[in-house]
Amino acid sequence: MQSSDVRATARQHLFPHFTPRQAWHSPQLPVIVRGEGCHVFDEEGRRFLDGLAGLFCVNIGYGRSDIAAAATEQMETLHFWPNWSAAHPAAVEAATKIAGLAPGDLDVVFFVNSGSEAVESAIKFARQYHRSRGEASRTKMIARDMAYHGTSMGALSVTGIPKYKEPFGPLLEGVRHIPNTLGESVPAQGSAAQLPSLEKLVATIEEEGPETVAAVFAEPVQNSRGALVPPEGYWAELRAICDRYGILLVADEVISGYGRLGTWFGSEKFGVVPDLLTFAKGSTSGYAPLGGVLIRQELAEGLMDSPTGGVFTHGATWGAHPVATRVATANLKALHDEDVLGNVGRLEPRFQAGLTALADAHPTIAEWRGTGFFYAIEFTGDRESGRTLTDQQSVELVREVMPRAMREAGLITRPDDRGATMLILSPPLIADEAVLDELLTAVDHVAAAVDGHVR
């Protein structure tokens, strides 16, 4: 089928995700047919550097024959069996491997199929866990402004991005949002407890009544609003607050899990063991759909052993799918054997130095933020004068200028307008020095196009 036919047929039969009509009907709509390493190829054979690792998930890179072989062998042996009143070796092996990598006593894995389903499962577990302990009033959730936690109705309720929520209200009741950590720092001679966001968290818990709050949701590094790395001590204080009020702490690691920040899980990077940890994307590097919730052993046993519990009343047909869990084990083995996390740690300084050089060279770059292999570049009208972008400029940059410059440079990544005008960088974790230099060169071209348009 010719590329023009693929585009026309897609418009007729394939409904897109998060894609404006203008982009879906563009004659330049990408048609990606193959991937290899850190690059993908379109139907005309043109090579693009994947600067977003698919959607923060292709950690081990494209074209792995070992992972494909593991999936094939599993399909030939047992292609499907549900995780309802039965177990199968692929799921048990994957759960054991994941639990062994997780911090603390996060030893129990509940498998689903995506990040949204993982967050949905964490919401339901938190509510049922408290109910099983005789605290049925604990139904409320607290999350952060501009945080993205998923698209299903419960996960969307916890999400803090107004434009994603508006078309679907009313959503789940009893969800409050507090400030994120953008621009925050611990006061001199002070502590993380004095951070405005955490002071607001405490105030919100007191306003709602601690006995009504089930869980607090937070990403180790918040994606939406641009790779927000928390101040020193933030996570330890977040853990202390939840402990003080008997609230479950949920780390949403759908993006930060499996090496993105240079550690197996972001919680490990910040020295905290959450009560629940949601994951998806990097668990299989995108080779199969898989998500899940890591649960502290005592919480899982507490629900199952409770007189009013005995069963987690939740599940999915494809949860712990044999092929997906077998793929996860093969992916995690490759990440470990090839020291991919070590690669992230070794190249992080080079990545950050390159971003600093780009910011120095382009007056429209306000700043960059991030850690590991996860960054956001935020644009402004002029950094030196403090002039901001107009609303019209922001729309033009995200929808036209940056996408065009990315095509010219052979780069695929995300121009982002969630709270600011940004470019998100999250390459496969196998990227070497040459790939990082290629990425930074491409971003230099995009930033130059932004400079020119704003001038």
N, C-alpha and C positions, 0 to 999 in steps of 0.2 A: 504494500500500500504506500503510495506517495505521501510525503509529509503534508501536503495541502489536503489530501483526502483524510489523513489522520485528524488534522485540526477540525475539518468540517464535520467528521463523524463524531468527534468528541463533543462539539457544540450541540449536536443533535441528541446524543445519548448519554453523555457523561456529565454529571452535575458537579461543579468544582467546590473545593473547600476553601473558604476565606479568600476568594479571588473575585475582584471587581469585574463587572461585565466588560469594561474596556480592555482589561488585560486578557480575559478569556477569548475575546473576539479579535485580538491583535493578530495580524498576519505573521508576527514574530513570536507567537506563543511557542515556548520550547517544547520539543518532542524528544525526550531523552530515551535512548535505546540501549545504552551499555555503560558499565562502570568498571574502572580499573584503578586500584590504589586510592589516590586522593582526587581522581578526575572522573568526570562523566562525559559521554559523547552523544551528540545529537544525531538525527537521522541523516545529516549531510556529512557526518564524520568529524565535525568540529569538536575540539576538546575544550572543556570548561573545568576550571578548578572549583571544587565544591568547598566553598568557604563557610558552609553552615552544617557540614556533616549530615546531609539530607535534611533533617530537622533536629539537630543536636543528637543524632543517634548513630551514625555510621562510624563508630569509634575505631574499629579495626580496619576500616577501608573496604573498598569494593573488590569483587572478583575473587573471593576466597574459595578455592576448591575444597579445602578441608572442611569448611562449614557446610558447603553444599553436599559433600559426601556424607557428613553426619546426618543431615536432613533426609537424604535419599535412603540411607540404611535404616533409619527409624521408620520411614514410610513403608519400607518393604517388610519390616518386622511387626510393628504395631502402629498403624497410622493414626488411630484414635482410641481413646478410652476416657470417660469422664472421671473427674476427681470427686465423685459423689459416692460415698460408701465403698470406696475402693481406692487403691493406689496403684501406680505403675512405676517401673524403675527410672524412667527418664525424668519424671517430676521429682522423685525422691533424690536422685543424684543432683539435679539442679538446685533444689532447695537446700541440700546439705552444703553444696559449694557456696551458694550465696550467703547462707548463715555464717559460714566460716570466714567470709570476707568482711562481714558487717561488724560494727563496733559493739562492745559490751555484750549484753544478753539479748540482743535482737536475733533470736535463734529460730523463730518460727516464720514460715513464708506462706502467705495466702496468694495464690496466683490468679491473675485475671489477664486481660488482653491489651490494655492500653493504660496510659497515664490517667486519663479521665476516670476510667473504671477503678484504678488504684485509689484515687482520691475519694471517689464515691464509696468504696469499700471501707476506707479509713473513717469516713463520717459515720457509716452505719455501725462499724465496730465500736467506735467511741460511745455512741448512744446506747448500744446494747450492753456494752461492758458496764457502764454506770448503772443501767437498769438492773443488771444481774447482781449488783452490789447493794440494791435497795435505794439507789439514788436516781430515780426516774426523772427527777426535775432537771437533771443535767443534760440538756438538749442543745444548748447554744454553742455556736462556733465563733471564733475570733480569727481574723486574717488581716493582711496588710493591704493598704491602698495600692492600686495598680498591679497587684500580684495576679498572675495567671495560674489557675489550678485545674482547668479543664472545661469541657463543654457540656457534659451531662448535667441535669438540672441541679443536683446537689453540689457537684464540683463547680458549676457556674455560679451558684449562690455564694460559695466561698471566694470565688474570683473577685478581684477588686477593680475591674476595668469597666466603667459604666457603659461604654458603647457596645460591649459584647453582651451585656445583661439586658439592656433596654428593650430589645425586641421580644423578650420572653417572660417578662414579669406577669404576675407576681411569682417570685422564686421562694425558696425555702425560708421560713421565718426564723428569727432568732440568730441572725448572722450580723456581727459588728466588724467594722474595719478600722484599723488604727494606722498611723503614719508608718511609712517604710523608713529606711535608714538613709535616704538620699541627703547628702550634705551634713550628716551628723558626725560628731567626733566627741570623744570623752573629754570633759572639762579638765584643765590642768589641775593636778592634785585631787581629781575627782574619781568617780567610778562609773561603770556602765549603767548602774541604777539611775544615774542622773540624765541619761539620754532622754530627750523629749518623747521619742517613740515608746520607750519602755515605761516612762511615767504615765503616758496615755494608756498603755496596756493595763497597768495597775488600776488606774481610775476607771477604765471601762469595766473591768472585772467587779470592782466595788459597786459601780452603778447598776450593773445587771444583777448582782448578787452572786457570789462565788458558787453557791450551791446550785446555780442554774447553768453554769458553763461546763461544757463537755471537753472541748479541745481548742488548742491554738495551732493554727497552720502557718508554716513559714518555710521558704526555700533557704538553704544555706547561703546561696548567692542569688538574689532575686533577678529573674530574667527581664520581665516586663518593666519598663522604665530604665533599662539599660545596665545589666550586669552590676548590681549594687552589692558590693562587698561590705559586710557589716563591720562596724568599729570593733576594736579590741575589747574582748570581754562581753560582747553583746549576747552571744549564744549561751555562755555560762549563766548570765543573769536571766535570760529567758527561761532556762532550765530551772533556776532557783524560784522564779515567780510561779511557774506551773506547779512545782513541788509544794510551794507554800499554800496554794489554794486547791490542791488535789485535782488539777486539770491535766489532761493528757497533752503532751507536746508531740506534734506531728511534723516531721521534717519531710517536705516535698522534694524528693531528689530525682524526679523524672528526668531532669536535665543534668544535675550535678553528679549523679551516681555513675559508677563504673569508669572512673578515671578522668572525667572532664576537668576537674580542678586539680589533678595531680595525685589524688588519693582515691582509694576505692569508693569511698562515699564522702560527700562534703561535710557531713557531721564529724567525721574523723579529723578533717582539716581544722575544725574549730573546737575539737576536744570535748564534744558533748554526745551523750547517748540519748536520743529521743525515745519516746514510748512507742511510736509507730514511725515507719519510714516508707514512703511510697516511691516506687521505681517503675521504669519502663524502658524507654528508648535504648540506652546503651547496653542493657542486659543481653540483647541479641545482636547489637550493632545494626539493627534494622533488617536482619536476614529472615526474621519471622516476627509476627506480632506477639508481644509478651509484656505484661505488666505485673505488678504485685505489691503487697504490703508486707514489710518485715515487722514483726510484732515481738515485743519483749516476752520472754518465756513465761514470766509470772502472770502477765496480763492474759495471754492465751489460755493458760491453765486455769486462771481465775474465772474466765467466762465459761469454759467447758465444764469446770467442776462445780459451778454455782447451782444451787437448787432451782433457781429461776432461769438458768441458762441451759447448759448441756449441749447446745448446738448453736453455731453462728448461723443465723437464719438468712443466709445470703449465698449466692453462687452464680455460676455461668456455665453454659454448655462447654465452651472452649477453655475454661479455666484449667491451667496446668496441662495444656494440650501436649501430647507426647512429642510431636515434631518441634514445637516451639521451645519446649524445655530442653530437648536434646540439643537444639541449636544454641541455646543459652550456655550449656556446659562447654560446647566446642568453642564458642566465642570467648568465654572467660579463660579457658585454657590457653588460647592464642594470646590474649592480652597479658596473661601471666608469663608464659614461656618466652615471649618476645620483649619483655620488659617495657611494655608500652607506657605504663605509668612513669617509669624512669625517664622515658623520652620526653614526656610532658615537663617533668621537673627540670631536666637539663636544658630544654629549649625555652622555658618560660622567660628567663632574662633576655634572651635574644628577641623574642616576640615583643616584650614590653619596651625594649630599647628602640625597636623599629617603630612602634606606635608613638613613642615620645618624639622621634625624629619627624614622623608625619605631622604631628601636632605643631611642632616648631615651624614646619614648612608651609602650613596652610592656615591662613587667618580665620577661616570659617570653622575650624575644629575647636570647639570649646574645651573639650577634655576627652580622655579615654578612661574607662573603668573596667575592672575585671581581674581575673587571676587564672592560672593554669592555661588552658586552651579555650577560654571563654571571655570575650571582650565586647564592649560597646563603644563606638565613637559617636559622640554627640556634637552636632553642628549648631552654629549660631550665625548671626549676620556678620559680625566682626568681633573677634575675641578681644582685641586691644581696646576698642572704643566702648565695648559692652553693648553694641547694637544687636538686637535680636532679629530673628527671622520674622517676616510677616506671615500671617496664616496662608496667604496665597503662595508665597515662596516655599513654605513647608510642603504644601500639597504638590507643587510642581517638582520639588526635589525628590519626594518619595515615589511619586507615580510616573515621572517622566525622566528627569535628569539622571538620577542614580541608576535606574534600570538600563537606560541607554548606554551610560558609561560602563556599566558592568558587562554588557554584551560586547562592547568594543574591546574590553580588556580580557575577555574570556573568563569571567568570574561569575559564579552563582552564589549569592548570599541574600540577606534580608535587609532591605531598607525598612526602618521601623518608625512608626509615628505614635506609639503608645506613650504619651506624656511628653515627648520631645521628638526632634528629628534626628534619627540615629542610623548607623550602619552596624549590624551585628556580625561578629566574626567568631566562628566556632568550627574550625577545620577538623578533619579526622585526626585522631590522636597519634596516628602513625606518621604524620607530616614530619619530614626531615628539614634540615636547614635550607635546602634548595626549594622545597615547597613553601616554606614560610617566606623566603625571599620573593618567590613568585606571587604569593598572596599580598605581601606588603607593596610590591610594585603595582599590582592591580588596584589596590586601595588608593595608592598615590594618584593613579589616573582618575579614580572616582572623585577623590577630594579636589583635584584640580578642576574637574567639571563643576563641582559645587561652587568653588571659588569663582569661576567664570560666570556662572549663572547669577550668583548673588551680586557680583559687580555690575 
